[in-house]
């Protein structure tokens, strides 16, 4: 996918994100605090959804496997394009070697893996993440708790991050969010 197509994706994702997010949830969820001390709640309006349920929803939206860079950039884009007031506890992305990084993403994936809801496999050079059949079932339920526009946006972001190669994805994030290249070891 060339630069022009990448630019179109970024514009579409931003347009849809800005138009649709107020992320309205239809149900209340109990608070959850991960043993590591990182809170894992997503809050929109007056309702809460466990952040791990949001992770399941996003991973289930289009199915498939995600590389580390893909999960990091997907949740970064989702967080950036959802008004910050909707998150009670964000992922806390910081600039790192290959752009935005959050240890909370991996903590949530590990928690879901222990519960048997996410499969973590080792490919030849990196780990891959995918929902298990039970995780997909729970993720689809959580996804339905989101507004239709939010569901659409999550699906688009999922497709976007998996449609690009590693260098294309990192470059696209740097182009859209130049502040995330501060600590980069990646050279375009």
Buried (B, 14 or more C-beta within 10 A) or exposed (E): BEEEEBEEBBEEBBEBBEEBBEBBBEEEBEEBEBEEEBBBBBBBEEBBBBBBBBBBBBBBBBEBBBBBBBBBBBBBBBBBBBEEEBBBBBBBBEBBEBBBBBBBBBBBBBBBBEBEBBBEEEEEEEBBBBBBEEBBEBBBEBBEBBBEBBBBBBBBBBBBBBBBEBEBBBBBBBBBBEEBBEEBEBEE
